[in-house]
Amino acid sequence: MEPMSAEFSREIREKVHPAVRDLIALAEERQLGEVAWESDGVAIRIQRNPSARPAAPPLEAGRAPIHDEAPEARMLAVHSGLVGVFRTAGPTRVPRVGEPVNEGQVLAWIESMRLMNEVNAPRGGRLAEILVEDGHAVEYGQPLAVLEVHT
């Protein structure tokens, strides 16, 4: 697969949904090889160079993969599921950048209509970065944090 020209890439970005544009910008800005987004049963994965590494074949149910070397880390963006105010102070302690996180663990909250809505980790890994400051307004689909997950 040939890489896209800058002009063609710009044309494509102008035609896609704002959340996808944010993912592309995040991947380019942070030099990430892959960015994935999941919400409400919809998953999007953007790879900068998909031919660099072939996809692993699917595993049979109940069989664990065999690794000869350490698993490769990839970055996974966590996005806002609603409009509101980003909060890192709440009823429970949230992980700090660099700390491990478990799948489903609360990373922060979004305050909307005076309700605190949890922002949960879609996968386990390590919290690599928080992209929004506490108390700042966020939009639907906006990247909030980046997790380093192992594949």
N, C-alpha and C positions, 0 to 999 in steps of 0.2 A: 504494500500500500504506500503510495507516494505521499509525502507531507503536503499539506495545503499551502498555497501561496498566501502571503499576508493579506493581499487584496481580497482573495476568495474567502479567507477566514473572517475578515471584517464583514463581508456581505452576509455570511451565514449568521454571525453573531447578532446582526441587526434584525434578523427575521425570527429569532428564537425567543422563547419565554424568558422574562427577566431572571428567574431563578436559575435557569441553565446558563444565562450570560454570567451571572455571579459565580457559578461553579467554574466556568472557563477562565474568568478573570482570576479567581483564587488559584487555580492550577498554574497559570502563567506567572502570576505575581510571586508565588512561593516556590516556583520551579518544581512542582509536584509532578510525579510521573502518572499519578492516578488520583482522582477525586470521586468519591461515591456519596450519593444522597438517597435517603430512604424516608418516606413519610406516607402514612395511610395506604400501604400496599403498593406504592409506586416507588420504583428504584431506578436511579440514573447513575451510570458510571461513565466517567470521561477519562480517557487515557491519552496522554500526549503522544506516545509512540507505541501503539498496540502491537507492532511487529517485533518489538525488542524482546518480548518473552511470550512464548506460546501459553495459552490457557491450559491449566491442568485438567485432565479428564475427570468427569464426575466420579465421586466415590460411591460404592455400593453402600446401602443402608447398614449401619452398625460397624463399618470398617474404618479404622483410623488411618490417616495417611502415614507413610513411612518417609522420614526425613533423614537424608544423609548429612545435611547441614542445617544451620539455624534457619528458622522461618524468616521470610522476607517481610519487612515492615512496610506498611503503606499508610498514607494519610487519609482520614475519613472526616469530612466536614459534617458538623451537626448544625441543622438549620432550624429556624423558628417555625413553629406550626401555627402561629397567630400573631396579630399585631398587639403591641403593648410596650411595657417598660421592662428592660432586662434587670434582673436582681441576682446578686450573689449572696446576699445575707437573707437567711430564712430560718425555718424551724430546725433544720439539720445542717451539719457541717458539709460543705461541698469540697471536692478535691481541688488542690492547687496545681498550677502548671508543673509538670514533671512527675506527678504522683500517678500511681496505677488506678484504673477505674474498672468496675465490673459492668457487664451488660445490664441495663436498666437502672443503674445508679443515677441519682439526681446530680446534675452538673450545675444547675442554676434554676431560676424561676423566671417566668414572664408574668408580670402583673397586668391583668386586663380586666376591666370592669370591676375593680377592687377584689379580684380573685387572684390567688397565686397559683399559677399553672406550672407544673414541673417540666423541666427540660431534662430528658433522660438520655443516657449513653446508649446508642443503638447497638454497640458492640463493646466488648471488654478490650482493654489496652492501656495506653498511657495518655494523659491529657497533655497534648503538645502545646496548645495555645488557646487563649481566650481572645476572641476577636472584638468583643464589645465591652465597653466600660460599664460598671454598675450604675444604674440610674438612667441609662440612655435608652431612647425609644428604638424599637426594632419593628421591622415589617415582616409580613408573611414570606417565608422562603429565604430570609436573610441568613447567611452563615453566622453562627454564634461562637463556635469553638472548633478546634481541630483535634482529633484523636489519632494517635499512632496505634494501628492495629497490626497484628501479625497474620500473615496468610499462610 
